[in-house]
Amino acid sequence: AKSVRANMDPLPVIRALLHTAEFTEDMVVQVNVHDEIFDPGNHWYNPDFGASVIGLHDHARARVHVHPYFSDAELWDYLDSLSASVLPYRFGTHSGWLEACHDLGVPVIAPTCGFYDQQHFSTGKPACRVYDLDEQSFDPASLATAVKDLRSSPSSRAVTSRSTTSASAAEVVISTGRARTSCSAWASRSTAHKVGLA
């Protein structure tokens, strides 16, 4: 199903984020999925994935939200609200999601596969932080390190106030093509910065 394309593996990434949240005092993981994965008449129907995501609701640090597609304006506003986005690709070369994040100045945590970390290499250094994910392996510790590094970077959106009405310590957006699965790790309302992983 295109909701979870063949090159994507969001559940291990979500679970790794939940594990990280258990050791991060102010972090919970908000998981957003498009409602089409629950519609038997929809081409992108994916009941197994849907059940796995709904099953995360029982985790103390997870918040699950099922919703219809964002409009273009809602999607841009959503992306712009992130401090970073994590890509859950096990294979591939480039990402339109990464392009959108780059256009809006949203940092990306990308997998080591493909050329994602080189997509915007104009400064002579990678435009993305990376974590170990490819067809053969996934290293959750490398993802946790990337999140922590981004949160502690003084120049990142993760520690720069973006608004006074919403706040997060880590934002995880799992891009799954036309339909998206997203996870957000929220901090207290008193802070106004996000670290996003897509």
C-alpha positions as CSV (number, residue, x, y, z in Angstrom):
1,A,0.0,0.0,0.0
2,K,1.2,3.5,-0.8
3,S,0.4,4.6,2.7
4,V,3.5,2.5,3.7
5,R,5.5,2.3,0.5
6,A,7.9,-0.6,0.0
7,N,11.0,1.5,0.8
8,M,9.6,2.7,4.2
9,D,9.7,1.0,7.6
10,P,8.0,3.4,10.0
11,L,7.1,1.1,12.9
12,P,10.7,0.3,14.1
13,V,11.4,4.1,13.9
14,I,8.3,4.9,15.9
15,R,9.2,2.2,18.5
16,A,12.7,3.5,18.8
17,L,11.3,7.0,19.4
18,L,9.0,5.6,22.1
19,H,12.0,4.0,23.7
20,T,13.9,7.3,23.6
21,A,10.9,9.0,25.1
22,E,11.0,6.7,28.1
23,F,14.3,8.2,29.0
24,T,13.5,11.8,28.1
25,E,11.5,13.4,30.9
26,D,9.4,15.8,28.8
27,M,8.8,13.6,25.7
28,V,5.7,11.8,24.4
29,V,5.2,10.5,20.9
30,Q,2.2,11.7,18.9
31,V,1.4,9.3,16.0
32,N,-0.7,10.6,13.2
33,V,-2.1,8.4,10.4
34,H,-4.4,9.1,7.5
35,D,-7.8,7.5,7.9
36,E,-7.6,5.8,4.5
37,I,-5.6,2.9,5.9
38,F,-8.7,1.8,7.8
39,D,-11.1,2.0,4.8
40,P,-11.6,-1.4,3.2
41,G,-12.7,0.3,0.0
42,N,-9.6,2.4,-0.3
43,H,-6.7,1.3,-2.5
44,W,-4.3,2.1,0.3
45,Y,-6.1,0.0,2.9
46,N,-3.6,-1.5,5.3
47,P,-5.3,-3.1,8.3
48,D,-2.2,-4.7,9.7
49,F,-0.2,-1.5,9.7
50,G,-3.3,0.3,11.1
51,A,-3.7,-2.2,13.9
52,S,0.0,-1.9,14.8
53,V,-0.3,1.9,15.0
54,I,-3.5,1.8,17.0
55,G,-1.8,-0.7,19.3
56,L,0.8,2.0,20.2
57,H,-2.0,3.9,21.9
58,D,-1.5,1.7,25.0
59,H,2.1,2.9,25.4
60,A,2.4,5.5,28.1
61,R,4.4,7.9,25.9
62,A,2.3,7.5,22.7
63,R,-0.6,9.6,21.5
64,V,-2.4,8.2,18.3
65,H,-4.4,10.5,16.0
66,V,-6.2,9.3,12.9
67,H,-7.1,12.1,10.4
68,P,-7.9,12.7,6.7
69,Y,-5.3,14.2,4.3
70,F,-4.0,17.7,5.0
71,S,-4.7,20.3,2.4
72,D,-1.6,21.8,0.8
73,A,-1.8,24.8,3.1
74,E,-2.2,22.5,6.2
75,L,0.7,20.4,5.1
76,W,3.0,23.4,4.7
77,D,1.9,24.8,8.0
78,Y,2.5,21.5,9.6
79,L,6.0,21.1,8.2
80,D,6.8,24.6,9.1
81,S,5.9,23.9,12.7
82,L,8.5,21.2,12.9
83,S,12.0,21.5,14.3
84,A,13.1,18.5,12.3
85,S,11.8,15.6,10.3
86,V,13.1,11.9,10.2
87,L,12.9,9.9,7.0
88,P,12.1,6.1,7.6
89,Y,13.5,4.9,4.2
90,R,15.3,1.6,4.0
91,F,16.2,2.2,0.3
92,G,15.9,5.0,-2.2
93,T,17.9,7.9,-3.4
94,H,16.2,11.3,-3.0
95,S,13.0,12.6,-1.2
96,G,10.4,15.1,-2.1
97,W,9.6,15.3,1.6
98,L,13.2,16.3,2.3
99,E,12.9,19.0,-0.5
100,A,9.8,20.4,1.2
101,C,11.5,20.5,4.6
102,H,14.6,22.1,3.0
103,D,12.4,24.8,1.3
104,L,10.9,25.6,4.7
105,G,14.2,25.4,6.7
106,V,13.2,22.3,8.6
107,P,16.2,20.1,9.5
108,V,16.0,16.4,8.4
109,I,17.3,13.3,10.1
110,A,17.9,10.9,7.2
111,P,18.8,7.3,6.9
112,T,22.3,6.3,5.8
113,C,20.9,4.6,2.6
114,G,20.7,6.4,-0.7
115,F,21.8,10.0,-1.1
116,Y,19.4,11.7,1.2
117,D,22.1,13.3,3.3
118,Q,23.7,14.7,0.1
119,Q,20.5,16.1,-1.4
120,H,21.5,19.6,-0.3
121,F,25.3,19.4,0.0
122,S,25.9,23.0,-1.2
123,T,27.6,24.1,2.0
124,G,30.3,21.4,1.8
125,K,28.7,19.5,4.6
126,P,25.6,17.3,4.8
127,A,22.3,19.2,5.2
128,C,21.0,16.3,7.3
129,R,21.8,14.4,10.4
130,V,21.9,10.7,9.7
131,Y,21.0,7.5,11.4
132,D,21.7,3.9,10.4
133,L,18.8,2.5,8.4
134,D,18.9,0.5,5.2
135,E,17.6,-2.8,3.7
136,Q,19.7,-5.0,6.0
137,S,19.7,-3.2,9.3
138,F,18.4,-0.5,11.7
139,D,20.4,0.9,14.6
140,P,17.9,2.5,17.1
141,A,20.8,3.9,19.1
142,S,22.0,6.0,16.1
143,L,18.5,7.5,15.8
144,A,18.4,8.3,19.5
145,T,21.8,9.9,19.1
146,A,20.7,12.0,16.2
147,V,17.6,13.2,18.1
148,K,19.7,14.1,21.1
149,D,22.4,15.8,19.0
150,L,19.7,17.9,17.2
151,R,18.0,18.8,20.5
152,S,21.3,20.0,21.9
153,S,22.5,21.9,18.8
154,P,22.4,25.7,19.6
155,S,21.7,26.6,16.0
156,S,18.9,24.2,15.3
157,R,15.2,24.8,15.3
158,A,15.1,22.3,18.1
159,V,16.3,24.8,20.6
160,T,15.0,28.0,18.9
161,S,11.6,29.3,19.8
162,R,9.1,28.9,16.9
163,S,5.9,30.0,18.6
164,T,4.4,30.6,21.9
165,T,1.3,28.4,21.4
166,S,2.8,25.0,20.8
167,A,5.8,23.3,22.0
168,S,7.7,20.1,21.6
169,A,10.9,18.4,22.5
170,A,10.9,16.1,19.5
171,E,8.8,15.8,16.5
172,V,8.8,12.7,14.4
173,V,7.2,12.7,11.1
174,I,7.2,9.4,9.2
175,S,6.6,10.3,5.6
176,T,4.8,7.4,3.8
177,G,4.2,8.9,0.4
178,R,0.7,10.2,-0.6
179,A,-0.6,9.3,2.8
180,R,1.6,10.1,5.7
181,T,2.2,8.6,9.1
182,S,3.6,11.1,11.5
183,C,4.8,11.0,15.0
184,S,5.3,13.9,17.3
185,A,7.1,13.9,20.6
186,W,5.7,16.8,22.6
187,A,7.3,18.6,25.5
188,S,5.7,20.8,28.1
189,R,3.6,23.8,26.9
190,S,6.0,26.2,28.5
191,T,8.7,25.5,25.9
192,A,8.2,26.5,22.3
193,H,10.6,24.5,20.3
194,K,10.4,21.2,18.3
195,V,12.8,18.5,17.2
196,G,11.1,16.7,14.3
197,L,11.9,13.3,12.9
198,A,10.2,12.3,9.7
